């Protein structure tokens, strides 16, 4: 079967993803472009005996290498040489779209233009001369309605027809520049013709033009060539000559002329009615309410609340069932297997670990359902519009607000939500800041500690912890923006697209993508991390119990009264549990690092509890209760034992601060690794978190001591 | 006196004369359709005062004031549209009365 390699390219909001979904259905793979956080979506499908391999390139307005999305797209087109490029344009904004098309023409690609939303085009009374466009682009131009899957077969038929004739590089000379520039292009092309290997790989005309524009990425390629410097100085001379002749920067003239071409082509092929600003359509009507000076923020607040509730409350409902299911499986295995290390590994390590992953699933599916609805309907752009001022203060984009806010529920979906940001640096900063948003798993720890030490003031104390998290997040964002992401802030300019009803297909695909990505890409890491911590807490198994326990054992064996015996055995089991974890590797580590925690007023128990908390923060509660020998009970008994062991308000507060700020759980680390696509930033996040936690915890403890 | 896009009030339209910047921002603005002789119509400011929303070639685009101040404009005109305020709670045309309009004319 013959394979046709297709790339899909177009402006944001032109219905590119809708077309992609219509073409491939659920057969999609989501990944990243190598080395960057830009999402790469691929898919394949069969049509009339041909296999189509299709890549959905990021939505961009231009192929100038200014943003990572643009670089990725251009690299793909130049290096991977797809057979065909489907250039999707929004028929109602043809002039703007044609700028990207003009850049594609220069790359000598086979452009199959599809004009999307053709129903809206007709409704708005715009007349497009398709035949004329076809002669300019040298390939068929197909009007489609991606949402209703109309016109797609015509497009594919046209591609197959072309394939039958043999697809080759399409030289398109319809975009001609100023005479002097053309002369320079010709001269540079002649020089480049003699360089070995260049002709086969690139369009020389395109190379010459980009060299005249001093394109940094292309200069890099040229520099690596043997004659690189010679070529560069030749181009420089040509540029100087042109500057003297034309009195303007060549790059500017080339850009201007491309716009001129786009405008001219639009004038030739499109007849539009004059735009009437006073006409109020559906989108304007909705925006008059949703973006209203007074109503805008409350409506946004309500939508945010709805998203949060649906994700975490409804999510918890399903998570509950998953937990029960996992527990059920664990108890079945528990009954089937004979006692021993393997059983413990399977029941506590593996099934427990898998359960720990699965409970995130409902939240992720629901959050991404909500995000998909917000994105596809067009409201997400309004979120950025409403929140930009507040977030711009942190050097972040307005859309980052959603990701950060979701962090209060759970950092994992929060960090995954950073994907909706267009700019790579924003995505990384948002992901790194997210763990300081105090997630719901930390709340049980606060409730326990604040309940014990602050009693009536517990509410206020917990509130202050949340506030501290936000302050640290703000400081961290500022710090990252000042020291690591210094680059000039990326323009905010963006489109507020018309409101559209999201399609069921796109919502389902989006949800499925996120869920499968979470399970496939993060599940493994989380599982390994959980098992690792379990192993550290489980081994060594042959614990040498203390004299006290041994004596107790002997005493129990002599007893005959069954009631007293069971009571004592239970007590003994608890002490054994305590000693076992104390003598395990994690306990040994806890004892070893006890001196480190001394300045914070904490002892080995807290050190161990914080260590086990890396699996999931709520585990801190159960570990503390085991280590203080209250056997899982978290009420009065535990409170007394903690106080007896020298814990006080100051330590309690310091402990909460530490839990708030230190290493997020294994799942969060996996999410950060995944979304930043960088080991460096993941390690940074972990070490920075610990350092910040230690510092703030120390300050909190020392200040706290003054008040006791 | 030269005016810039950030000075445009909701309900006013104008013509772009020039983009007064030479960085990545100009490139981006031009890609989005901000070019000479194009008409822009100021729709509204965000509830917190920044960014602003404008209409350009049939698209609604939002940009920050700090970005709009690089776009030179000319030929400001007031258009009456129901439901649009000037960011200070007053509607243009409607509810402004003669006094309001005269004041705006003066400001021009």
Interface residues (C-beta under 8 A of the other chain):
Chain A: X61 X62 X64 X66 X92 X93 X95 X96 X99 X255 X259 X263 X272 X275 X277 X278 X280 X283 X285 X287 X288 X291 X292 X293 X294 X296 X297 X381 X384 X385 X386 X387 X388 X389 X390 X392 X488 X490 X491 X492 X493 X494 X495 X496 X497 X498
Chain B: X13 X23 X24 X25 X27 X28 X29 X30 X31 X32 X33 X35 X39 X41 X43 X44 X45 X46 X47 X48 X49 X50 X51 X53 X55 X57 X58 X59 X60 X61 X62 X63 X64 X67 X79 X80 X81 X82 X83 X84 X85 X87 X89
